[in-house]
Amino acid sequence: MAEKKNKNLPTRNEIDSQFKWDLEAIYSTDEKWEEDFKKVKALADQMAGFEGKLQESANTLHDALELNAKLSELMGKVFVYARMRKDEDNGNSKYQGLADRASSLSIQVGSATSFIVPEILAIPTETLNKYMADEKLALYRQYLDEIVRMKAHVLSAELEKLLAETGEIAQASDHIFGMLNNADIKFPTIKDENGEEVELTKGRYIQFMESSNRRVREEAFTAMYETYSSLKNTFAATLNADVKKNIFYAKVRKYNSAIEASLYDDNVSVDVYNKLIETVHNNLDLMHRYVSLRKKMLGVDELHMYDLYTPIVKDIHIHIPYEEAQETVVKGLNPLGETYLTDLKKGFEQRWIDVYENKGKTSGAYSWGSYGTHPYILLNYQKNVNDMFTLAHELGHSMHSFYSQQNQPYIYSHYKIFVAEVASTLNEALLMHYILKNTDDKKEKMYYLNHYLEQFRGTIYRQTMFAEFEKMIHDKAEQGEPLTPELLNSMYHELNVKYYGPEMVVDELIDYEWSRIPHFYMNFYVYKYATGFSAAISLSKQILEEGQPAIDRYLTFLKSGGSDYPIELLKKAGVDMNTPEPVQQALEVFGDILNQMEELLAE
């Protein structure tokens, strides 16, 4: 195996190539990247020739949109390669430079194309309808419909260009957070289960938190959050700047709030967001019941925040090498059919996946890529149950992207974020169903039931708590209150007390958790984990119960990309997210799993 048991992280060069993604499939050399970088600049200059001319004819509008698609596609490829090279090792100054240049070029492209939407909206409605009836523009009808829907929130061409040029400044808070959180932050060593000094990293943190040794858990928890608390003012200032940015753009574009501005892009009502929080609040008794069960099974007088991740089934250690995780995931996804599995296996064979943690590597996991290349997956695999499910999760994202790009033209190849978590979570649900069905050992079954309970806790309850926090901090900022570390800590503490209930000791250090969550820089993203999870639970049940008709509906959904509004795509797949029903149904499943766990415990 390439990954050795090391006290310190290996360098990038020490990882075997079979466990590293193949970015050469995008650009065989950095020089090839430089060539496309220049092409993007040339296409952006060419784009300027269409400014002021879009209302001349359907032909002119068509040609401009074709060039825009070509430019955006190439820009995406240039940006993705540079950013993923940087993510391999954030300390590599060469790729820091490439990523910075790609980011700046992206802003320039945004500025060069910023006239398109305002000019389209300036075309008289009757004329635009006539153009849209032209067969040349048939492909762009959904695209143009979406632009017209945004009419009240689009500014003049001059102001749109000015806003586009502020993009680099607007990204500053996210970039500063990323560098601080991934490259500059240093954690101390702690003593592991064997009493050996081991460097704490974000990749190892969950591993420590799953430890059966409470001292290790507490030490890792304390070391992690004391490190973040020492940087509380910087993290608060960075988050405050990002929230103010969101509010600024919402006001400029004449939205009532930052949350409305964010959800409007998906054509999702703020009511959907509020109903999610309300439905979860109505089911907090189930979470409190789970906390009580966890406390009982761990046999502790007090349940602390560092006790949340350790398995409540004792004396069972499930060690899953990466190769075994691959095999189990494939078996778990068997209900999706042979075509899906054949395509998925390409990810293993063609090195889509960057598997292990190394020094400087971006933490966490993601699936990403650009049109015309296969998707890529970043992991920090630690050979545990969580990471096997993370592999299934990210493969769900990748297969959604793979099918969308195979079946849609560039302009509809990107699915909206609102549906982004459906495919990933559905994979996890099917994998869990397979494991529970094929596990006879009572203790092991209880372990996986606990893991499933944790998925619900982490994805519906925890992400909804994050969503509520995000709404609260934007509300405070919109009322003119500065987001000081003290205010952020206070609000975050109160939410933890509300969500976890009376039997949880909400340790003060957890108040700093907001400072390490990258999704708070993604502008009302996290609620989509909870809605996506709920939709996925419903769709996975349909696949298991109905078979082929449900599989066909689901594969059609995966192939649809952004060719319709996300709520409509999900309706065609079989769930209506305008109602609270999918969330309520998912929480009822959580209750059923809780019942199973309690029954097994009573045997």
Backbone torsions as a table, in degrees:
resi	resn	phi	psi	omega
1	MET	NA	146.5	-178.6
2	ALA	-75.1	-34.0	-173.6
3	GLU	-86.0	112.9	180.0
4	LYS	-88.8	156.3	175.4
5	LYS	-74.6	102.7	-173.7
6	ASN	-122.9	145.3	173.6
7	LYS	-73.5	-33.9	179.1
8	ASN	-111.1	155.7	-178.1
9	LEU	-66.9	143.5	174.2
10	PRO	-71.6	157.1	172.4
11	THR	-78.1	168.1	179.8
12	ARG	-57.3	-42.0	-176.7
13	ASN	-67.0	-20.5	-177.9
14	GLU	-84.6	-7.0	177.5
15	ILE	-87.3	131.8	178.8
16	ASP	-63.7	139.8	-175.1
17	SER	-59.5	-28.1	-179.0
18	GLN	-65.6	-17.8	179.4
19	PHE	-103.6	11.5	178.7
20	LYS	-115.2	143.4	179.6
21	TRP	-67.2	156.9	-174.9
22	ASP	-101.3	81.1	-180.0
23	LEU	-72.6	-13.8	175.8
24	GLU	-65.2	-16.9	175.5
25	ALA	-69.3	-20.7	175.0
26	ILE	-87.3	-56.2	175.8
27	TYR	-134.4	122.9	-178.1
28	SER	-66.6	-27.4	176.9
29	THR	-144.1	162.1	176.0
30	ASP	-66.3	-25.8	178.2
31	GLU	-65.3	-36.5	176.7
32	LYS	-63.9	-38.5	176.4
33	TRP	-60.7	-43.1	179.8
34	GLU	-60.4	-36.9	179.2
35	GLU	-63.0	-45.4	179.3
36	ASP	-70.2	-31.2	175.1
37	PHE	-57.2	-44.7	178.8
38	LYS	-67.4	-38.8	179.3
39	LYS	-62.2	-39.8	178.7
40	VAL	-60.3	-44.9	178.4
41	LYS	-59.1	-42.6	-179.4
42	ALA	-65.5	-42.6	178.8
43	LEU	-65.6	-36.9	177.7
44	ALA	-63.6	-39.0	176.9
45	ASP	-65.7	-39.3	178.9
46	GLN	-63.5	-35.3	-178.8
47	MET	-60.0	-33.3	-177.8
48	ALA	-60.0	-25.0	-179.7
49	GLY	-66.0	-17.8	-179.6
50	PHE	-92.7	-9.6	-175.5
51	GLU	-63.0	130.2	-179.8
52	GLY	84.4	3.4	-173.6
53	LYS	-120.1	-1.2	-170.6
54	LEU	-64.3	-24.5	-178.5
55	GLN	-89.8	4.1	-178.1
56	GLU	-63.4	-45.4	-177.8
57	SER	-166.2	165.9	175.9
58	ALA	-62.8	-36.1	179.1
59	ASN	-61.5	-47.1	-179.4
60	THR	-62.9	-44.0	179.2
61	LEU	-61.3	-42.8	179.2
62	HIS	-61.0	-47.3	-177.6
63	ASP	-63.9	-38.2	179.1
64	ALA	-66.0	-42.4	-180.0
65	LEU	-68.0	-35.8	176.8
66	GLU	-63.8	-45.1	179.6
67	LEU	-65.5	-39.7	178.8
68	ASN	-60.8	-42.0	178.7
69	ALA	-64.8	-42.5	179.0
70	LYS	-62.8	-44.0	179.2
71	LEU	-64.1	-46.0	-178.6
72	SER	-65.4	-39.4	179.4
73	GLU	-62.4	-46.5	-179.3
74	LEU	-68.4	-39.0	177.5
75	MET	-60.7	-40.6	178.6
76	GLY	-60.1	-42.8	179.9
77	LYS	-63.9	-45.3	179.3
78	VAL	-62.8	-43.3	-176.8
79	PHE	-68.2	-47.1	-176.2
80	VAL	-61.8	-44.3	-179.5
81	TYR	-60.8	-49.1	-177.0
82	ALA	-63.0	-43.1	-177.7
83	ARG	-68.5	-38.8	179.8
84	MET	-71.4	-33.5	173.8
85	ARG	-61.6	-42.3	178.0
86	LYS	-64.2	-40.3	-178.5
87	ASP	-64.0	-24.4	176.6
88	GLU	-61.3	-37.3	179.6
89	ASP	-159.9	99.8	-176.6
90	ASN	-64.8	-13.2	178.1
91	GLY	-87.7	-2.7	-179.1
92	ASN	-80.9	107.8	-173.1
93	SER	-66.0	-29.9	179.1
94	LYS	-60.6	-47.8	-176.4
95	TYR	-82.1	-19.4	167.0
96	GLN	-60.3	-43.0	-179.8
97	GLY	-64.5	-44.6	178.8
98	LEU	-62.0	-42.8	-179.1
99	ALA	-65.2	-40.8	178.3
100	ASP	-63.7	-42.4	179.3
101	ARG	-65.1	-41.0	178.8
102	ALA	-64.3	-39.8	178.8
103	SER	-63.6	-43.9	178.5
104	SER	-64.3	-40.8	179.2
105	LEU	-64.0	-39.0	178.5
106	SER	-60.2	-39.5	176.8
107	ILE	-64.0	-42.0	179.2
108	GLN	-62.5	-41.0	178.7
109	VAL	-64.5	-42.5	177.4
110	GLY	-58.9	-39.9	178.4
111	SER	-68.0	-42.1	-178.0
112	ALA	-66.6	-26.7	-177.5
113	THR	-105.4	2.7	-173.4
114	SER	-66.5	-17.9	-179.0
115	PHE	-76.0	-18.9	-169.7
116	ILE	-60.5	-54.8	-176.1
117	VAL	-63.9	-49.1	178.3
118	PRO	-58.6	-38.1	179.9
119	GLU	-68.3	-38.9	177.4
120	ILE	-62.7	-41.6	-179.1
121	LEU	-70.5	-20.9	178.1
122	ALA	-81.0	-13.8	177.4
123	ILE	-70.0	128.7	179.0
124	PRO	-53.2	141.3	-174.7
125	THR	-52.1	-44.8	-178.3
126	GLU	-62.3	-42.2	179.7
127	THR	-66.4	-44.4	-179.3
128	LEU	-63.2	-40.4	177.5
129	ASN	-61.4	-38.6	178.7
130	LYS	-65.4	-44.0	177.7
131	TYR	-61.0	-43.5	-176.0
132	MET	-66.9	-22.0	177.2
133	ALA	-77.8	-15.5	179.0
134	ASP	-69.7	133.7	-176.7
135	GLU	-59.9	-29.0	179.5
136	LYS	-59.5	-32.4	-176.6
137	LEU	-99.6	10.9	-178.5
138	ALA	-55.0	-41.9	-179.1
139	LEU	-60.2	-31.0	-171.2
140	TYR	-95.7	8.7	-175.2
141	ARG	-62.4	-46.7	178.2
142	GLN	-63.4	-42.1	178.1
143	TYR	-58.2	-46.3	-179.4
144	LEU	-69.9	-35.7	175.8
145	ASP	-59.4	-42.0	-179.8
146	GLU	-65.3	-38.3	178.9
147	ILE	-64.7	-45.2	-179.7
148	VAL	-61.8	-36.3	177.9
149	ARG	-61.9	-30.0	-177.4
150	MET	-86.6	3.2	-169.2
151	LYS	-50.3	-43.2	-176.4
152	ALA	-67.0	-13.5	-173.9
153	HIS	-116.9	10.1	178.2
154	VAL	-105.4	137.0	-175.6
155	LEU	-94.6	-176.1	177.2
156	SER	-65.1	162.1	-179.2
157	ALA	-58.6	-40.1	-179.0
158	GLU	-63.8	-45.0	-179.4
159	LEU	-71.6	-35.6	176.9
160	GLU	-62.6	-38.7	178.7
161	LYS	-65.5	-42.0	178.3
162	LEU	-62.2	-43.6	178.8
163	LEU	-63.1	-40.7	179.6
164	ALA	-60.9	-35.9	-178.4
165	GLU	-75.4	-12.7	175.1
166	THR	-85.6	-2.5	-173.9
167	GLY	-56.7	-40.2	-177.6
168	GLU	-66.2	-39.3	177.0
169	ILE	-65.0	-41.3	-177.7
170	ALA	-63.3	-29.5	-179.3
171	GLN	-82.7	-6.4	-172.9
172	ALA	-58.7	-45.5	-176.2
173	SER	-62.5	-41.1	178.5
174	ASP	-65.1	-42.9	-179.7
175	HIS	-65.7	-42.5	180.0
176	ILE	-64.1	-44.9	177.5
177	PHE	-58.5	-45.0	-177.9
178	GLY	-61.1	-44.9	-179.7
179	MET	-68.8	-40.7	178.8
180	LEU	-65.3	-42.5	-173.7
181	ASN	-80.7	-23.8	-176.0
182	ASN	-110.8	-33.6	-173.9
183	ALA	-106.9	-43.5	-170.4
184	ASP	-91.6	-30.7	-175.8
185	ILE	-67.2	134.9	-179.6
186	LYS	-125.4	133.5	179.9
187	PHE	-106.7	152.0	179.1
188	PRO	-75.6	176.4	171.8
189	THR	-87.6	154.2	173.2
190	ILE	-131.1	167.3	176.7
191	LYS	-89.8	124.7	179.8
192	ASP	-78.8	-170.0	-176.5
193	GLU	-60.4	-25.9	-179.3
194	ASN	-93.7	4.3	-179.8
195	GLY	79.6	11.5	179.7
196	GLU	-92.0	142.9	178.1
197	GLU	-71.9	123.2	-179.3
198	VAL	-131.9	137.5	179.1
199	GLU	-66.3	129.0	174.4
200	LEU	-78.9	130.2	173.3
201	THR	-131.0	165.0	179.0
202	LYS	-65.8	-32.8	177.7
203	GLY	-66.6	-34.9	-179.1
204	ARG	-86.6	-14.0	-173.6
205	TYR	-57.4	-50.5	-179.1
206	ILE	-63.3	-36.3	177.3
207	GLN	-58.5	-44.4	177.2
208	PHE	-66.5	-37.9	-178.1
209	MET	-70.3	-20.0	176.3
210	GLU	-87.5	-5.6	-177.0
211	SER	-59.9	145.4	175.7
212	SER	-78.3	-12.2	179.7
213	ASN	-87.6	111.5	-174.7
214	ARG	-64.7	-33.7	177.7
215	ARG	-60.4	-42.2	179.8
216	VAL	-63.3	-43.8	-179.6
217	ARG	-61.4	-47.9	-177.7
218	GLU	-64.8	-39.9	-179.4
219	GLU	-66.0	-41.8	178.4
220	ALA	-65.6	-44.5	178.6
221	PHE	-58.3	-48.9	-177.9
222	THR	-64.5	-45.0	-179.5
223	ALA	-62.8	-41.9	-179.7
224	MET	-62.1	-53.5	-171.4
225	TYR	-82.1	-23.6	171.9
226	GLU	-67.8	-34.2	176.4
227	THR	-63.8	-45.9	178.4
228	TYR	-66.9	-37.0	-179.1
229	SER	-64.8	-29.8	179.9
230	SER	-69.3	-15.5	-180.0
231	LEU	-116.0	20.8	-171.7
232	LYS	-58.0	-38.4	-177.1
233	ASN	-68.5	-39.6	178.3
234	THR	-66.7	-46.2	-179.8
235	PHE	-64.6	-38.8	179.1
236	ALA	-65.8	-42.8	179.2
237	ALA	-63.5	-39.1	-179.8
238	THR	-67.0	-45.4	178.9
239	LEU	-66.0	-41.0	178.1
240	ASN	-57.9	-43.5	179.5
241	ALA	-63.5	-39.3	-179.1
242	ASP	-67.7	-41.5	178.4
243	VAL	-63.7	-42.7	179.4
244	LYS	-63.6	-35.6	175.9
245	LYS	-60.1	-47.4	179.7
246	ASN	-59.7	-42.1	-179.3
247	ILE	-67.0	-40.1	179.1
248	PHE	-59.1	-50.3	-179.2
249	TYR	-65.1	-35.9	178.2
250	ALA	-63.6	-44.4	-179.5
251	LYS	-65.0	-46.9	-178.4
252	VAL	-59.0	-35.6	-177.5
253	ARG	-93.8	10.8	171.2
254	LYS	65.6	39.6	170.0
255	TYR	-94.7	158.9	179.9
256	ASN	-75.2	-23.1	-177.9
257	SER	-161.9	166.1	178.2
258	ALA	-65.1	-36.7	-179.3
259	ILE	-66.9	-40.5	178.1
260	GLU	-63.2	-41.3	179.7
261	ALA	-60.6	-41.7	-177.9
262	SER	-68.9	-44.7	-176.1
263	LEU	-74.5	-25.3	-176.3
264	TYR	-62.2	-33.1	-179.2
265	ASP	-60.6	-34.2	177.8
266	ASP	-87.3	-1.0	-174.4
267	ASN	59.9	40.5	179.9
268	VAL	-113.4	134.1	180.0
269	SER	-75.1	146.8	174.5
270	VAL	-59.3	-24.4	178.8
271	ASP	-59.8	-35.3	178.7
272	VAL	-62.5	-42.2	179.0
273	TYR	-63.6	-48.4	-177.7
274	ASN	-66.3	-37.0	179.1
275	LYS	-66.0	-34.7	177.1
276	LEU	-60.0	-51.2	-179.2
277	ILE	-61.7	-43.2	-179.7
278	GLU	-62.8	-44.1	-179.1
279	THR	-64.9	-40.4	177.4
280	VAL	-65.9	-42.5	176.3
281	HIS	-57.1	-39.3	-179.3
282	ASN	-68.6	-14.2	-178.2
283	ASN	-119.8	21.3	178.9
284	LEU	-66.8	-21.1	178.0
285	ASP	-61.1	-33.4	178.0
286	LEU	-67.0	-41.3	177.9
287	MET	-64.2	-42.4	179.5
288	HIS	-64.5	-35.1	177.4
289	ARG	-66.4	-38.5	177.8
290	TYR	-66.7	-41.0	177.3
291	VAL	-59.6	-41.8	179.5
292	SER	-63.7	-42.3	178.4
293	LEU	-63.3	-43.2	179.3
294	ARG	-60.8	-45.3	179.5
295	LYS	-60.0	-44.4	-179.0
296	LYS	-63.8	-46.0	-175.9
297	MET	-71.6	-28.1	176.6
298	LEU	-80.5	-16.8	178.1
299	GLY	66.7	38.4	-178.7
300	VAL	-108.2	150.6	177.1
301	ASP	-72.0	-36.4	177.9
302	GLU	-130.1	136.6	175.6
303	LEU	-97.5	122.0	-179.1
304	HIS	-106.1	167.6	-178.6
305	MET	-61.7	-28.6	179.4
306	TYR	-80.3	1.6	175.6
307	ASP	-98.7	4.6	-172.2
308	LEU	-78.4	-22.8	-172.3
309	TYR	-107.3	-16.9	-179.6
310	THR	-70.7	135.5	-179.8
311	PRO	-57.7	137.3	-178.6
312	ILE	-85.3	-5.3	173.3
313	VAL	-95.0	116.6	-172.1
314	LYS	-84.0	160.8	174.1
315	ASP	57.8	38.6	172.7
316	ILE	-138.5	127.5	-177.5
317	HIS	-127.8	112.0	-178.7
318	ILE	-104.2	108.9	-178.4
319	HIS	-104.0	121.4	-174.0
320	ILE	-122.7	98.3	173.4
321	PRO	-57.0	155.5	-175.6
322	TYR	-57.4	-42.2	-178.5
323	GLU	-62.7	-37.9	178.0
324	GLU	-67.8	-38.8	177.9
325	ALA	-60.4	-42.4	177.7
326	GLN	-57.0	-49.0	-177.2
327	GLU	-63.2	-43.7	-178.3
328	THR	-66.4	-40.0	178.5
329	VAL	-61.5	-44.4	179.3
330	VAL	-60.1	-44.7	178.3
331	LYS	-63.3	-40.9	-179.2
332	GLY	-64.8	-30.6	-177.2
333	LEU	-93.1	9.1	179.4
334	ASN	-54.0	-36.4	179.2
335	PRO	-59.1	-17.5	-178.7
336	LEU	-81.1	-6.1	172.2
337	GLY	98.2	163.8	-172.8
338	GLU	-65.3	-39.4	-178.8
339	THR	-61.0	-46.3	179.6
340	TYR	-59.9	-46.2	-177.1
341	LEU	-66.0	-39.5	178.3
342	THR	-61.3	-44.5	179.4
343	ASP	-67.5	-38.9	-179.7
344	LEU	-63.2	-40.4	-177.9
345	LYS	-63.5	-21.6	175.7
346	LYS	-59.6	-31.6	179.2
347	GLY	-60.7	-36.1	177.8
348	PHE	-77.1	-40.8	-174.3
349	GLU	-74.6	-32.9	-174.2
350	GLN	-101.2	13.6	177.0
351	ARG	55.3	57.3	172.6
352	TRP	-76.0	-18.2	-162.4
353	ILE	-113.6	131.5	172.5
354	ASP	-100.6	108.9	-160.4
355	VAL	-85.3	-55.8	-166.2
356	TYR	-102.9	158.3	177.4
357	GLU	-73.1	141.9	170.1
358	ASN	-141.6	167.9	-178.6
359	LYS	-57.0	130.2	175.8
360	GLY	83.7	-8.6	-177.6
361	LYS	-70.1	141.7	177.0
362	THR	-58.9	135.8	-175.9
363	SER	-76.8	170.8	175.5
364	GLY	78.9	-149.6	-177.8
365	ALA	-151.8	148.7	174.2
366	TYR	-157.3	163.0	169.3
367	SER	-117.7	134.6	-176.3
368	TRP	-154.0	177.7	178.2
369	GLY	158.8	-174.9	178.6
370	SER	-134.1	159.9	-178.4
371	TYR	-61.0	134.8	179.1
372	GLY	93.5	-9.1	173.0
373	THR	-122.0	164.1	175.5
374	HIS	-74.1	164.1	177.8
375	PRO	-71.0	163.8	176.6
376	TYR	-128.5	152.1	179.9
377	ILE	-128.3	127.0	171.7
378	LEU	-100.0	124.9	174.8
379	LEU	-123.1	166.5	165.8
380	ASN	-132.8	67.7	-166.0
381	TYR	-67.1	129.3	-177.1
382	GLN	-119.7	18.8	173.0
383	LYS	61.8	39.0	177.6
384	ASN	-129.3	175.3	-177.7
385	VAL	-60.4	-43.8	179.7
386	ASN	-53.9	-45.9	-174.7
387	ASP	-74.3	-26.3	172.0
388	MET	-64.6	-41.5	177.9
389	PHE	-70.3	-32.0	175.1
390	THR	-63.4	-40.2	176.9
391	LEU	-59.5	-47.0	178.5
392	ALA	-61.1	-41.2	-179.0
393	HIS	-60.6	-53.4	-177.1
394	GLU	-67.6	-31.8	174.9
395	LEU	-64.8	-32.5	175.3
396	GLY	-61.2	-47.2	175.5
397	HIS	-57.4	-48.0	-175.4
398	SER	-63.6	-40.1	179.7
399	MET	-69.3	-34.7	175.2
400	HIS	-60.7	-47.2	178.7
401	SER	-64.2	-43.3	-178.6
402	PHE	-58.7	-49.5	-178.3
403	TYR	-70.3	-37.1	177.9
404	SER	-62.1	-44.5	-177.4
405	GLN	-72.4	-29.7	177.6
406	GLN	-71.5	-27.3	-170.4
407	ASN	-116.3	-5.0	-179.0
408	GLN	-125.1	148.2	171.1
409	PRO	-67.2	165.8	-174.7
410	TYR	-50.1	-44.6	-172.4
411	ILE	-65.4	-20.8	178.2
412	TYR	-114.2	13.0	-174.9
413	SER	-81.0	-16.7	-178.9
414	HIS	-96.9	113.7	176.7
415	TYR	-76.7	151.7	-178.6
416	LYS	-69.5	152.3	-178.3
417	ILE	-60.5	-29.7	-178.3
418	PHE	-57.7	-33.3	179.7
419	VAL	-101.1	2.0	-171.6
420	ALA	-63.4	-29.6	-175.9
421	GLU	-93.8	1.5	-177.3
422	VAL	-70.5	-52.4	-176.7
423	ALA	-63.9	-38.3	-178.5
424	SER	-67.0	-44.4	-177.1
425	THR	-74.8	-32.9	176.0
426	LEU	-60.2	-40.6	176.8
427	ASN	-59.2	-42.4	179.2
428	GLU	-64.2	-40.9	-179.2
429	ALA	-63.8	-43.2	179.1
430	LEU	-66.6	-39.4	177.9
431	LEU	-62.3	-43.3	179.5
432	MET	-64.5	-41.1	178.6
433	HIS	-59.3	-44.0	180.0
434	TYR	-62.7	-46.7	-176.8
435	ILE	-64.5	-45.3	-179.3
436	LEU	-64.5	-36.7	-179.8
437	LYS	-68.6	-29.4	-174.7
438	ASN	-107.5	18.7	178.4
439	THR	-116.8	115.3	-179.9
440	ASP	-96.1	-28.3	-178.5
441	ASP	-64.7	123.4	-175.7
442	LYS	-58.0	-45.9	-177.0
443	LYS	-65.1	-42.8	179.5
444	GLU	-65.9	-38.9	178.6
445	LYS	-62.1	-43.1	177.9
446	MET	-63.6	-35.8	178.0
447	TYR	-60.6	-47.1	-178.2
448	TYR	-72.0	-34.3	174.1
449	LEU	-60.8	-40.8	175.9
450	ASN	-61.6	-41.4	178.7
451	HIS	-62.3	-40.3	179.3
452	TYR	-65.7	-42.7	175.2
453	LEU	-57.2	-39.6	179.7
454	GLU	-67.0	-33.1	176.4
455	GLN	-63.3	-42.6	177.5
456	PHE	-66.1	-44.2	179.4
457	ARG	-60.9	-45.0	-175.8
458	GLY	-74.6	-30.0	-172.7
459	THR	-101.7	-37.7	177.4
460	ILE	-92.8	-56.4	-176.5
461	TYR	-69.3	-52.7	-175.8
462	ARG	-65.1	-44.6	-179.3
463	GLN	-69.1	-31.9	175.9
464	THR	-69.9	-36.5	174.3
465	MET	-62.0	-43.2	175.1
466	PHE	-59.5	-44.0	-179.1
467	ALA	-62.2	-40.1	178.6
468	GLU	-67.0	-40.0	176.7
469	PHE	-62.0	-43.6	-180.0
470	GLU	-61.6	-42.0	177.8
471	LYS	-63.9	-42.2	-179.0
472	MET	-63.1	-44.2	-176.7
473	ILE	-70.0	-32.8	175.8
474	HIS	-71.1	-39.4	176.9
475	ASP	-59.7	-45.9	-179.7
476	LYS	-61.7	-46.1	-178.7
477	ALA	-65.8	-37.1	178.4
478	GLU	-67.3	-23.4	175.9
479	GLN	-87.9	1.7	176.0
480	GLY	91.0	9.2	-179.9
481	GLU	-85.9	132.6	176.7
482	PRO	-73.3	141.0	-178.7
483	LEU	-88.3	80.7	178.8
484	THR	-77.6	160.9	175.9
485	PRO	-56.8	-37.0	-178.7
486	GLU	-65.2	-42.2	179.2
487	LEU	-67.8	-44.3	179.6
488	LEU	-61.6	-44.8	178.7
489	ASN	-61.6	-43.4	-177.7
490	SER	-62.9	-47.6	-179.6
491	MET	-64.3	-41.6	-178.2
492	TYR	-66.8	-38.5	178.4
493	HIS	-62.4	-47.4	-178.3
494	GLU	-60.8	-39.0	178.4
495	LEU	-65.2	-42.0	177.9
496	ASN	-61.2	-40.5	177.7
497	VAL	-62.4	-44.1	-178.7
498	LYS	-65.2	-46.4	-173.3
499	TYR	-75.4	-36.6	-175.1
500	TYR	-93.0	-18.5	170.8
501	GLY	85.6	-177.0	-169.8
502	PRO	-69.6	-20.0	-176.9
503	GLU	-92.9	6.3	178.3
504	MET	-105.6	129.9	171.0
505	VAL	-84.4	111.7	-178.1
506	VAL	-87.9	94.2	-177.2
507	ASP	-61.1	142.5	-176.3
508	GLU	-60.7	-32.9	-177.6
509	LEU	-64.9	-24.1	178.9
510	ILE	-66.5	-17.7	178.9
511	ASP	-59.3	-21.5	-178.3
512	TYR	-91.0	2.2	-175.6
513	GLU	-61.1	-32.8	179.7
514	TRP	-53.6	-29.4	-173.7
515	SER	-73.4	-13.4	-177.2
516	ARG	-111.7	8.7	-176.1
517	ILE	-95.1	105.1	-177.2
518	PRO	-64.8	-24.6	-177.0
519	HIS	-67.7	-17.2	176.5
520	PHE	-69.4	-8.7	175.8
521	TYR	-100.9	14.3	-177.6
522	MET	-115.3	17.1	166.7
523	ASN	55.2	77.4	177.4
524	PHE	58.0	49.2	177.6
525	TYR	-91.4	-40.7	-163.8
526	VAL	-62.5	-29.2	-179.2
527	TYR	-61.8	-23.9	-178.4
528	LYS	-71.5	-22.1	171.9
529	TYR	-62.3	-45.5	-177.0
530	ALA	-69.3	-44.4	178.7
531	THR	-68.9	-39.4	178.4
532	GLY	-64.7	-40.8	177.8
533	PHE	-60.6	-44.7	-179.2
534	SER	-62.5	-44.7	177.6
535	ALA	-62.3	-40.4	-178.1
536	ALA	-65.8	-40.0	178.7
537	ILE	-60.8	-42.9	178.8
538	SER	-64.2	-47.6	-177.9
539	LEU	-66.7	-36.4	179.3
540	SER	-66.0	-37.4	176.8
541	LYS	-63.8	-40.6	179.4
542	GLN	-64.0	-40.8	179.8
543	ILE	-64.0	-44.6	-178.6
544	LEU	-69.7	-32.8	-176.2
545	GLU	-89.8	-38.5	-174.9
546	GLU	-94.6	-29.0	-177.0
547	GLY	78.0	-133.1	-168.4
548	GLN	-55.2	-43.9	179.7
549	PRO	-57.8	-41.7	179.6
550	ALA	-70.4	-37.0	176.9
551	ILE	-61.7	-44.7	-179.6
552	ASP	-61.5	-43.8	178.2
553	ARG	-61.2	-41.5	-176.8
554	TYR	-68.7	-44.5	179.2
555	LEU	-64.9	-34.4	175.1
556	THR	-62.5	-40.9	176.0
557	PHE	-59.6	-47.1	-179.1
558	LEU	-62.0	-32.7	-177.9
559	LYS	-82.9	-8.7	-171.1
560	SER	-82.6	-18.0	179.0
561	GLY	54.3	-126.1	178.4
562	GLY	-111.7	33.0	-174.8
563	SER	-76.4	-7.0	175.0
564	ASP	-150.2	172.3	178.1
565	TYR	-68.4	144.0	-172.8
566	PRO	-57.4	-39.7	179.2
567	ILE	-60.5	-39.7	-179.3
568	GLU	-69.1	-40.2	178.8
569	LEU	-62.0	-40.8	179.2
570	LEU	-69.2	-35.2	176.5
571	LYS	-60.0	-44.4	179.3
572	LYS	-64.4	-31.7	179.4
573	ALA	-76.0	-25.7	176.0
574	GLY	130.2	9.2	177.1
575	VAL	-134.7	144.8	179.2
576	ASP	-113.3	104.3	-176.1
577	MET	-82.0	-1.8	174.5
578	ASN	-71.5	-17.2	-179.8
579	THR	-105.7	158.3	176.8
580	PRO	-77.7	-2.5	-173.0
581	GLU	-57.9	-46.8	-179.1
582	PRO	-60.1	-39.3	178.9
583	VAL	-66.8	-44.1	179.1
584	GLN	-62.7	-42.0	179.3
585	GLN	-62.9	-40.8	179.0
586	ALA	-63.5	-40.6	-179.4
587	LEU	-71.1	-26.6	173.5
588	GLU	-68.6	-36.4	174.7
589	VAL	-63.0	-41.7	176.0
590	PHE	-56.0	-44.2	177.4
591	GLY	-62.0	-40.0	179.0
592	ASP	-64.4	-41.9	179.2
593	ILE	-64.4	-39.6	177.2
594	LEU	-60.6	-42.8	177.3
595	ASN	-60.4	-45.4	179.6
596	GLN	-59.5	-42.0	-179.1
597	MET	-63.9	-44.0	-179.0
598	GLU	-66.9	-36.1	179.4
599	GLU	-67.8	-43.9	178.1
600	LEU	-63.2	-36.6	179.7
601	LEU	-65.7	-33.3	-176.8
602	ALA	-79.5	-16.3	-177.1
603	GLU	-64.7	NA	NA
